């Protein structure tokens, strides 16, 4: 599974509508409204690298009111749960 984190700039008065539209796109697993330099952050998960372009350039960037995207490809995922299971010695 390939994961991309997409920072999305949206026209300010259209953030909820853009978020809802983006959340409906196949391959988008989560959309967050955030404070900071961008308005939305979407997590895209696809099985093949070529599908990233289809989802981001082909669909997210074409949602009305989206003004820019900045995509980051994840190399490896870390979470407290993952780290705890890695170092567990079978005491469960």
C-alpha positions in Angstrom: 0.0 0.0 0.0 1.3 3.4 -1.0 0.4 6.3 1.3 0.5 10.0 0.3 -0.2 12.9 2.5 -1.7 15.8 0.5 -1.7 19.4 1.8 -4.5 21.2 0.1 -5.2 24.9 -0.3 -8.9 25.8 -0.8 -10.9 29.0 -1.2 -11.7 30.0 2.4 -15.5 30.0 2.0 -15.5 26.6 0.4 -13.5 24.4 2.9 -16.4 22.2 4.2 -17.7 21.6 0.6 -14.3 20.8 -0.7 -13.5 18.5 2.2 -16.7 16.6 1.7 -16.1 16.2 -2.1 -12.5 15.1 -1.5 -13.6 12.6 1.1 -15.8 10.9 -1.5 -12.9 10.2 -3.9 -11.8 6.6 -4.2 -8.3 6.3 -2.6 -8.9 9.1 -0.1 -9.0 7.5 3.3 -9.2 10.6 5.5 -9.6 14.4 5.1 -8.8 16.8 8.0 -9.6 20.5 8.2 -6.5 22.1 9.8 -5.0 25.4 11.0 -1.7 26.6 9.4 -0.4 27.1 5.9 -3.0 24.8 4.3 -6.7 24.3 4.7 -7.1 20.6 4.4 -4.9 17.5 4.7 -5.9 14.3 2.9 -4.5 10.9 3.4 -4.4 8.9 0.1 -3.9 5.2 0.1 -3.5 3.3 -3.2 -2.1 -0.1 -4.2 -0.1 1.2 -7.2 2.2 4.2 -7.6 0.5 5.3 -10.8 -2.8 5.6 -9.0 -1.4 8.5 -7.0 -1.5 10.7 -10.1 -5.0 9.6 -10.9 -6.3 10.5 -7.4 -4.4 13.7 -6.8 -3.8 15.3 -10.2 -6.8 13.7 -11.8 -9.4 14.2 -9.1 -8.4 16.2 -5.9 -6.9 19.1 -7.9 -10.0 19.3 -10.0 -12.4 19.7 -7.1 -14.0 23.2 -7.4 -12.3 25.7 -5.1 -9.0 23.7 -4.7 -6.3 26.2 -5.5 -3.2 24.1 -4.9 -1.9 20.8 -3.6 1.5 19.7 -2.1 2.0 15.9 -2.0 4.3 14.0 0.4 4.9 10.2 -0.2 5.2 8.2 3.0 8.2 5.8 3.2 7.3 4.0 6.4 4.6 4.3 9.0 5.3 4.6 12.7 2.8 4.6 15.5 2.8 3.9 19.2 0.9 0.7 18.5 3.4 -0.4 15.9 6.4 0.4 18.1 4.9 -1.4 21.2 4.2 -4.5 19.2 7.7 -4.5 17.7 9.3 -4.5 21.2 6.8 -6.8 22.9 8.2 -10.0 24.3 5.0 -11.9 24.3 3.7 -11.0 27.7 0.1 -10.4 26.5 
